[in-house]
């Protein structure tokens, strides 16, 4: 598996600077801009397109805490979203159900104030999970604990997208 951090001359770490990543991405992507390949052979144009695609995939894989943590786990041979692994913490599963039910009630009432409060709570869960993942990487914690937190973070981020979309529909 290719190390995407190396494409951007970054340390393979959860703790990377967003601005350094963006600057490196812009620098690397500019090297393969189509205007620079207008007079090149079809083979060179294709290679530039493939390089651009790889850079975009790499950037997407490490730009957010969720994606970066997932990618780091994959580098260690752990797929946090392995479909065969259905084990989840019982309390977290119950909280998922309760949050989904609460969102359904809010949606049925079309209560934007309740939805905004719900969004604030979900954002708090997201921040808490990102901090937990960050702390775990900092102390070289057990990869299985990081995997658990990554899976839970993904749930909260998906719920945040759904609530944001719902709020947009109501406005």
N, C-alpha and C positions, 0 to 999 in steps of 0.2 A: 504494500500500500504506500502510495506516494505521500510524503509529509508536506501538507499544504503550507505549514508555517515557513518551511524552507523556501518556497516560491516567493515569499515576501521578505526574506532575510530576517525573520523573527524567531525568537526563542520558542521552542515547543513548550508552551505554558498556558495555563488558564489566564495568567496575569499579563496580558498584552495591552499596550496602549491603543485605544481606538483610533486616535489621530495618526499614530505610526502605521497602523494597518491600512487606513484609508490613503495615506500619502504613498505608501508602497504600492498599493493596488493601482492608484492613478498612474504612478510612474511605470509600472509593468504593463498595464493595459494600453498606455500610450505607445509603447514600443510596437504594438501590433495593430495600430489604427489602420483602417482600410485605405486611407489616403496614401500611406507609406508603401502600400503594396499595389497601387493602381497599375504600375508598369511592370510588375513582377510576373513570373510564370504562374500558371494555374496551380501548379504544385506548391509554390511558395505562398500563394493566396490561401490555399486550403490549410497549409500548416499554420499560417497566422490566425485563421479562423478557429482552428483547433486549439491553439494556444490561448486565444481569447476565451473560448468556452471553458478551458481548464481553469483559467484565472477567475472567471466568474463563479464557477463551482467552488473553487478553493475559498474565495472571499465569502460566499454565502455559508460555507461550512464552518467558518471561524469568527464571523462578525458579531454574533449574539452570544450571550453567556450559555444559553441552552444548546445552540449548535456547536459551540466551541467545546463544552463539556462532553457532549455526545461524541464529537470527533476524537477528543483525547481518549475517551474510553475505547473507541473503535481501534485507535492506534495500539492500545494495550490488549486488543483481542476480545473486547467485551462489547456486545451489541445491546445498548440499553433498550432497544425496542424490538428485540427478538420476539417474533410472534409465538414461538414455542414456550416462551417464559411468561406464564400468566400469573405468577405469584405477585401479590400486592398486599400491603399492610391492610388488615381488616378495618381498622379505624379510618384509614384514608379512603377506602372504598365506601364506607358509610358516609363520610363527609362529602364525597363526590356526589352521591345520590341526593343527599340533603341540599347541596348547592344547586344541583340541576332542578330539583323540585321547587326550590325557592325562586329560581329564575323563571320557571314556568308560571308561577303565581304572579310574579311581577309583570311578566309579559301579558298574562290574561287580563290584568287590571290596567295595563298601559300606564303604569305609575313611574314617570321619569325621575321623580325624587328618590324613590326606592331603588331604581336602577342605578342612579348615580352613587348612592350609598353602597350598593352591591359592588359596583366597579371599584370603588375605593378599597373595599375589603379584599377583592381579588388582587388588586395591585399590591396590597400589603402582603398577601400570601406569596406573590411572585418575588417581591423583594426579599422576603424571609428565605425562600428556597435558593435564590441566587447567593445570598450571604452564607447559607449552609454549605452550598457547593463550593464557594470560594474558600471558606474555612477548611473544608475537607481537603481540597487541593493544597492548601497552604501547609497543612500538617501531614501530608501524604497519607490521608486516611484510607480506609478500606474501599476498594473500587466498588464493591457491592453496595455500600452505603451511598456512594456518589451516584451509582446507577439508580438506586431507589429515589434519590432526590431529583435526578434528571427526569425520571418518568413522571414524578409528581409536578415538577415545574412545567412539563409539557401540557399536562392537564390544565393547569391554571392559565397558561398562555392561550390555549385553545378557548377556554371559557372567556378570557378577556377579549379575544377577537370576536366571539359571538355576541358578547354584551356591547362591545363598541359598534358592531354592525347594527344591532337592535336599536341602540341610541341614535345612530345616523338615520335609520328608517323613521324614527319618531320625530326627528327634527325637521 
